Amino acid sequence: MALATVASKPASGHTFWRDERLPFIEVRCVEDGRKVCYARHAHDFFSIGAITVGQSIYINGTARERTSAGTVVLINPEDVHACNPIDDQPWSYIMLYVDTHWLAQIQHRLAPTHRQAFRPFPVRLTTRPDVYAGLNRLSTILMDEQADTLVKASAAQGFFSDIQLKLGETHVTPVETPNPKLTRAADYIRANFMRSLKLEEICAATDLSASYLIRAFKERYGMTPHAYLVNCRIEYSRAQLKRGRAIADVALEAGFADQAHLQRVFRQFTAATPRQYRG
């Protein structure tokens, strides 16, 4: 197996870059985003991207903004978000997906605390030219087949240390403690997403009424319990496809009816087909 994988689909203008020697980071480039539409979704990793051409609509939580070339968006783990074209206007972007634990280690080295958990970035976008240039420079280095692995790792460390100092929290912000029953509901869904789940079952496991669960869960996690379930299935599918597994096997294992079902939902959540993503 090749250590570095670049999956490119010229017909759609998608490029996915991964390297098993740098498992903490992944790059996606989209040259023509007019047909790239995302449903609202969330990840358990950190994402940062740059609009390189044109404009788009960026949604993060309740915020909805028009972004243009030169804008960098930051998406914390579990932020419900989407970024979509405006009418049929051309737009292009690059996106980096970053392992949360790896990034938390950088944060802790720069601002040590007794807790080494990831600290969410307080900004959701920036138009700072230095951050935009740095992100483009890093993506170019990462995707350079001739660049040494150490050069790539050093560039990633340098860029994310830089944005932590420029855009990150310099102190730990107290976080409101969520209802433990809602946390239990999310944990229950994550533990059982591969099988069919009924709302009544989640309610019984958490001792919550259906009406309260639906309303409070969406307030806490930004999506309904069912959407959260589907999101878990998609994130599991992404991880398995990165390993090169057969799409049909992943579909059934993740809880989808068949490969076509996974294909349809995966595209809604990631704006790419499973085959494009797997490479």
N, C-alpha and C positions, 0 to 999 in steps of 0.2 A: 504494500500500500504506500502511495506517495505521502510524504510527511505534510506537504502543503496542498491544499485543495482550492482551486479557483473554479467556481461553477458559473458559466456565462451563458445566457440565452439571448443571442443577438436579436431575435424576433421581437422580444419584449423589452430589451434593453436592461435586463436584470443581471447583476453580477453579485455573487456571494463569495466572500473570501473567508477561509478558515485555515488554521495551521495547528496540528495537534501538539506542536512544541510550544504554542502560545494559547493554551486552552481557555484563558481568561478573557479573550476578546475575539470578536467577529465583526466583519465589515459587510455592509450591503450598499451597493450603488445602483441607482435607478436613473437612466438617461432620459427616459420619456415617461413622466408620471401621469399622463392624461387618463390612463385607464387603471391607475393604481388607486384603489379605494379600500379603505379599512373600515370594518365595524369597530365600535368601541371595544377595547380590550386592555389587558394588563399583562405585565411580565414580572417574574421574580428577580430579574436582573436590571441593571441601570442602562439607560439608553441615552445617547447624545448624537444629534444629527445636525447637518447644515443644509440649508436650501441653497443650491448652487445656481439655479436658473429659474426665472419665473416667480410665481406666487402660489400659495396654497392656504387652506384653512386648517389651523392647528387647534385641536381641542384637548384640553387637559383638565379633568375634573369638570367644574362648572365654567371654566374660562374657555372662551372661543375667540381666536384672534386670526387676523390675516397676516401671514408671514411672507417675506419676499427674499430674494437672493441676498445673502449676507447675514441672514438670521440663523442663529444656533438655538436649537430646542433641547431642553434637558428633561428627561422623564425618569422620575424616581421609581424604584421597585413598587409594584402594586398600584401605581397611578393609572387610572382608567383614561385612555387617550385615543386619539385618532388624528391622522393628517391626510387631507384629501385635496384633489384638484378643485379649482374654481372654474365652473362650467367646463369648457374643453380647452382651457389655456395650457400651453406647455409649461412644465416645471420639472426640475431634476433635483436630486438630493443624494447625500451620502449619510449613512447611519452606522454608528458603532454600538454594539451590544457588549456590555462589560459585566463580568462576574462581580457580584456584590461583595463577596468576602474579600476578593483581591483589592477592590477599591476601598473597602473599610480599613484594610491594613495600611494603605497610604494615608488615609485620613488620621488614623491613630498615630502614625509616626510624626505627622505634622502638628497635631494637637492632641496629645495623649489624654485619655480619660480612663476612669476605672472600668467603663464599659467599652468594649471594642466593636460594638455593633455598628453597622452602616448608619451614617447620619445623612438624612435627606437634604438635597440642595434646596435652598429657600427660593430660588428663582426657577421659572419654567422656560424662560427664553432670554436671549441676550443678543444685541447687535454689535457687541464689541469687535472691532476689526481684528484685534490680536487673537482673540479666542477663535474666530472664524478661520483665520489664516493657520493657526496652530492645528485645528482639527483637520483641515485639508492637507496640511503637510504630513500629519501622522497617518492619515489614510493612504496617502501616496507611498509612504515608506513601508507600511504593512503589506501593501499589495505588490510591492516591487519584488519580483522573483529572484533578483540578483542580490538583494540586501541580506546581510547576515542576521541570524536570529537574535543575536545579542544587540545589534543595532536597533532592531524592531522593539525588543523588550525595553531597552533603555529609552527609546522615543516615547513609548506608551507610558512608562513611569514618569518621564519628564512632563508630558502633556497633562496627565491627570493630577500630578502634584501642583502644576501651575493653575489649573482651573479650580482646584480645591482652595488655593490661597486667594484667588480672585473672586470666586463665586460661592464658595462653600461657607458653612457655619464656622465661626471661630470659637464658639462655645456650645455646650450642650443645651438645647432648648427643652424644657419640660414638656412631656407628651401626655395628653389626657388619656387616662386609663379607659379603654373601651369596655363595654359590657362583656363580662367573661362568657356569657352564654352565646353572644355573637361570635366571639373567638372560637368557641367550641363548635358552632355551626360551620364556620369556615374550615376548621380542622377536620370535621366529619366529612365534609364534601371532598376535601383533598384526599382523605383516606379511602374514599369509596367511589371516586369519579369513574372508575372503569366499568362500573355496572349501572344499571338503571336505578335511579333514585327518585322517590316520590317526596313531595313536599311534606306530607304527613309524617314520613319517616324521620326527616330532619327535625321537624317540630318535636317529635317524641324523644329524640336523642338529646335535645337541648332544653326541653321544658319551656318552649315558647309557642305562642299562638301563631297561626299562619299569617294573620294580618300584621302583627308586630314584626315577625321575622322578615317578611318581604319589605316592609317600610324601613325598618332599622338597619337591615343588612345592606340595602342599597345606599343608605346614608353613610354607613361605615366603610363599605368596600367599593361604592361607585357602580355597582351592578346588582341585578337580582340574583338570588341563589342559583337559578337555572343558568343564567349567563356566566356565573362564576364557575359552575360545573363544566360548561362547554369550554371556557377559557383554560381550565385545568387540563382538559383532554388535548387541547391544541398545544399547550406548553409541553406536555408529555410527548406528543407526536413530534414536535420540533427536536426534542432531545434524542429521540430514537432515530429520526431521519438523518441527523448529523452523524450517526454511527453507521449509516449506509444500509439500514434495514429495509426489507421489502415493504412497499407502501401498503399492500393489502394486509400484511401481518400486523403492521402498526395500527391500521384502521380498526381492526377487530379487537386488538388488545386494549386500545384506548377507550373503547366503548361506543364506537361508531357502528352503524348498521352494516356498512360495507365500504369499499374503497371510494366509490362515487360520493358517498356521504362525507367522508373525510375530505375529499377533493373540494367539495362545495364549501364546507365550513372553513377549511384551512385557508382558502383563498379570501373568504370574507374577513378573516382575522389577521392575515399576514400579507395580503395583496400579492401572493405568489402561489403557484401550485406546489404540491408536495414534491413533485419531480424537479421543479426549478430549485427549490430549497435544498433538496438532498444533493443535487449535482451529479 
